[in-house]
Amino acid sequence: MPNSLLQYIIFPVFVISQVVCIEREMTTSVEAGSKDCFYQYIKAGETIDIEYQVIDGGHGDLDISFELAEPGGRIVYADFKKSDNIHRHKAPTDGDYRFCFDNTFSSFNKKTVFFEIIIEIEDGSHDSDDWGNDIFEGLSPEEYYDMKVEDIQNAINRVRAYLSKARQTQDILKSFEARDRNVAEENYFRVNAWSICQILLMLGVGSIQVFMVRSLFETDSKVNTIWKKLSL
């Protein structure tokens, strides 16, 4: 294989920096009037992505309050009564980062929340500016190929990270589907409950009307006597 062809094959693989992703996803229920907090250890320089979505409001609105705090207690992001949101934060220090879902504003309805955490660890040890100057000097194609097998593996890891991102998008779409299904079921419940109330009310009003009309023609009934006294 010519040297120039080998360079074109290996070089694009190496300049891609390696990205390692740690993913966690969970569905939790936050009771009415309570606040649930979770902790995640993050090193300085790592980036955390948090995405959450309320998929069930428990016969109430699909909303929740959220906050993300650094190890020192400083609140980085705070949302009040939102159905979903995405936050991205690069950690300045090592420590346990706290993120909480707050449902204290609700008195009766518990909320079901789906959230996903992605921690990105970027390996910036390869400097692309210095790469083109002397990386090819003194190496035969065979030596260069053997040296860069590890870099090919790094590129494969990057592809794996992108596949993980695609899976994350699919999980988000699944959470949207779950939320829409819960909204539809909640609307179905409300329509049925309201229809039953209207039917009972109509039966009650009809029964009262029949009773009142019959009482007008029954001379011995107490209602007829009351009507006669009122007419006088």
C-alpha positions as CSV (number, residue, x, y, z in Angstrom):
1,M,0.0,0.0,0.0
2,P,1.5,3.4,-0.9
3,N,2.4,5.8,1.9
4,S,0.0,8.5,0.8
5,L,-2.9,6.2,0.7
6,L,-2.2,4.8,4.1
7,Q,-2.0,8.4,5.4
8,Y,-5.4,9.2,4.0
9,I,-6.9,6.2,5.7
10,I,-5.4,6.6,9.1
11,F,-5.2,10.3,9.5
12,P,-8.9,11.1,9.7
13,V,-9.3,8.4,12.3
14,F,-6.7,9.8,14.6
15,V,-7.7,13.5,14.6
16,I,-11.1,12.6,16.1
17,S,-10.8,13.1,19.8
18,Q,-12.1,10.3,22.0
19,V,-15.3,10.9,23.8
20,V,-16.4,8.5,26.6
21,C,-20.0,8.8,27.8
22,I,-21.6,7.5,31.0
23,E,-25.3,7.2,30.8
24,R,-28.0,6.7,33.5
25,E,-31.7,6.8,33.1
26,M,-34.5,6.4,35.6
27,T,-38.2,6.9,36.1
28,T,-39.2,8.1,39.6
29,S,-42.5,9.0,41.3
30,V,-42.5,12.2,43.4
31,E,-45.2,12.2,45.9
32,A,-47.4,15.3,46.5
33,G,-45.8,17.8,48.9
34,S,-42.4,16.1,48.7
35,K,-39.0,16.7,47.1
36,D,-36.7,13.9,45.8
37,C,-33.0,14.5,45.3
38,F,-30.3,12.5,43.6
39,Y,-26.5,12.8,43.6
40,Q,-23.9,12.1,40.9
41,Y,-20.1,12.3,41.4
42,I,-18.5,14.3,38.6
43,K,-14.8,15.2,38.1
44,A,-13.7,18.7,37.1
45,G,-13.8,19.2,33.3
46,E,-16.5,16.6,32.7
47,T,-19.8,17.7,31.2
48,I,-23.1,16.5,32.5
49,D,-26.3,16.6,30.5
50,I,-29.6,16.2,32.4
51,E,-32.9,15.8,30.6
52,Y,-36.2,15.3,32.4
53,Q,-39.8,15.0,31.4
54,V,-43.0,14.6,33.5
55,I,-44.9,11.7,31.9
56,D,-47.8,11.4,34.4
57,G,-49.4,14.1,36.5
58,G,-51.7,12.0,38.6
59,H,-54.9,13.7,37.5
60,G,-53.1,17.1,37.6
61,D,-50.8,19.2,35.4
62,L,-47.7,17.7,33.9
63,D,-45.2,19.9,35.7
64,I,-42.4,19.7,38.3
65,S,-39.8,22.0,39.7
66,F,-36.1,21.2,39.2
67,E,-32.8,22.4,40.4
68,L,-29.1,21.4,39.8
69,A,-26.6,22.3,42.5
70,E,-22.8,22.1,42.7
71,P,-21.0,20.4,45.6
72,G,-20.6,23.7,47.3
73,G,-24.3,24.2,47.3
74,R,-24.5,26.9,44.6
75,I,-27.6,26.3,42.4
76,V,-26.7,26.2,38.7
77,Y,-30.1,25.7,37.2
78,A,-33.6,26.1,38.6
79,D,-36.9,25.4,36.9
80,F,-40.3,26.1,38.4
81,K,-43.3,24.0,37.3
82,K,-42.1,22.8,33.9
83,S,-43.1,19.7,32.0
84,D,-39.6,19.0,30.5
85,N,-36.2,20.6,30.0
86,I,-32.6,19.9,29.2
87,H,-29.6,21.3,31.0
88,R,-25.9,21.0,30.2
89,H,-23.2,21.9,32.6
90,K,-19.4,21.6,32.6
91,A,-18.2,20.7,36.1
92,P,-15.6,23.2,37.5
93,T,-14.8,21.1,40.5
94,D,-14.8,17.5,41.7
95,G,-17.7,16.4,43.9
96,D,-21.2,15.2,44.3
97,Y,-23.6,17.2,42.2
98,R,-27.2,17.3,43.4
99,F,-30.3,17.5,41.3
100,C,-33.8,17.5,42.8
101,F,-37.3,17.2,41.6
102,D,-39.7,19.3,43.7
103,N,-43.4,18.6,44.0
104,T,-44.1,20.6,47.2
105,F,-46.4,22.9,45.4
106,S,-48.8,20.1,44.7
107,S,-51.2,19.0,47.5
108,F,-52.8,15.9,46.0
109,N,-51.2,14.8,42.8
110,K,-47.9,12.8,42.6
111,K,-45.8,13.2,39.5
112,T,-44.0,10.5,37.5
113,V,-40.7,11.8,36.1
114,F,-38.4,10.3,33.5
115,F,-34.9,11.6,33.5
116,E,-31.6,10.7,31.9
117,I,-28.0,11.7,32.8
118,I,-25.1,11.7,30.3
119,I,-21.6,12.4,31.6
120,E,-19.1,13.2,28.8
121,I,-15.4,12.6,29.4
122,E,-13.4,14.1,26.6
123,D,-9.8,13.0,26.1
124,G,-8.0,16.0,24.7
125,S,-4.5,14.4,25.0
126,H,-4.1,14.5,21.2
127,D,-3.3,17.9,19.8
128,S,-4.4,18.1,16.1
129,D,-2.1,21.2,15.5
130,D,1.1,19.3,16.3
131,W,-0.1,16.1,14.6
132,G,0.5,17.2,11.0
133,N,4.1,18.3,11.5
134,D,6.0,15.2,12.4
135,I,3.7,12.3,12.9
136,F,4.7,10.7,9.6
137,E,8.4,11.3,10.0
138,G,10.6,8.2,10.3
139,L,7.8,5.6,10.1
140,S,7.2,3.0,7.6
141,P,3.6,2.2,6.5
142,E,3.7,-1.1,8.5
143,E,5.0,0.6,11.7
144,Y,2.5,3.4,11.3
145,Y,-0.4,0.9,10.8
146,D,0.5,-1.1,13.9
147,M,0.9,2.1,16.0
148,K,-2.5,3.4,15.0
149,V,-4.7,0.4,15.7
150,E,-5.5,1.9,19.1
151,D,-6.6,5.1,17.5
152,I,-8.9,3.1,15.3
153,Q,-10.4,1.6,18.4
154,N,-10.8,5.2,19.8
155,A,-12.8,6.1,16.6
156,I,-15.0,3.0,17.1
157,N,-15.6,4.2,20.7
158,R,-16.7,7.5,19.3
159,V,-19.1,5.8,17.0
160,R,-20.4,3.9,20.0
161,A,-20.9,7.2,21.8
162,Y,-22.9,8.5,18.9
163,L,-25.0,5.4,18.9
164,S,-25.6,6.0,22.6
165,K,-26.8,9.5,21.7
166,A,-29.2,8.0,19.2
167,R,-30.5,5.6,21.8
168,Q,-30.9,8.5,24.1
169,T,-33.1,10.2,21.5
170,Q,-35.2,7.1,21.1
171,D,-35.6,7.0,24.9
172,I,-36.8,10.6,24.8
173,L,-39.3,9.8,22.1
174,K,-40.5,6.9,24.2
175,S,-41.0,9.2,27.2
176,F,-43.0,11.6,24.9
177,E,-45.1,8.7,23.9
178,A,-45.7,7.7,27.5
179,R,-46.6,11.2,28.4
180,D,-49.1,11.5,25.5
181,R,-50.6,8.2,26.4
182,N,-51.1,9.3,30.0
183,V,-52.6,12.6,28.9
184,A,-55.1,10.7,26.6
185,E,-56.0,8.3,29.5
186,E,-56.5,11.3,31.8
187,N,-58.8,13.0,29.3
188,Y,-60.7,9.8,28.8
189,F,-61.2,9.5,32.6
190,R,-62.4,13.1,32.9
191,V,-64.8,12.8,30.0
192,N,-66.3,9.6,31.4
193,A,-66.6,11.1,34.9
194,W,-68.2,14.3,33.7
195,S,-70.6,12.3,31.5
196,I,-71.6,10.1,34.4
197,C,-72.3,13.2,36.5
198,Q,-74.4,14.8,33.8
199,I,-76.4,11.6,33.4
200,L,-77.0,11.3,37.1
201,L,-78.0,15.0,37.2
202,M,-80.4,14.5,34.3
203,L,-82.0,11.5,36.0
204,G,-82.4,13.4,39.2
205,V,-83.9,16.4,37.5
206,G,-86.3,14.2,35.5
207,S,-87.4,12.3,38.7
208,I,-88.1,15.6,40.5
209,Q,-90.1,16.9,37.5
210,V,-92.2,13.7,37.4
211,F,-92.8,13.8,41.1
212,M,-93.8,17.5,41.1
213,V,-96.2,17.0,38.1
214,R,-97.9,14.0,39.7
215,S,-98.3,15.8,43.0
216,L,-100.4,18.5,41.2
217,F,-103.0,16.0,40.3
218,E,-103.1,14.0,43.6
219,T,-105.4,15.7,46.0
220,D,-104.4,13.7,49.0
221,S,-100.6,14.3,48.6
222,K,-98.8,16.6,51.0
223,V,-97.2,18.5,48.1
224,N,-100.7,19.3,46.7
225,T,-101.7,20.6,50.1
226,I,-98.6,22.8,50.2
227,W,-99.4,24.1,46.7
228,K,-102.9,25.0,47.7
229,K,-101.7,26.9,50.7
230,L,-99.2,28.8,48.6
231,S,-101.8,29.6,46.0
232,L,-104.0,31.2,48.7
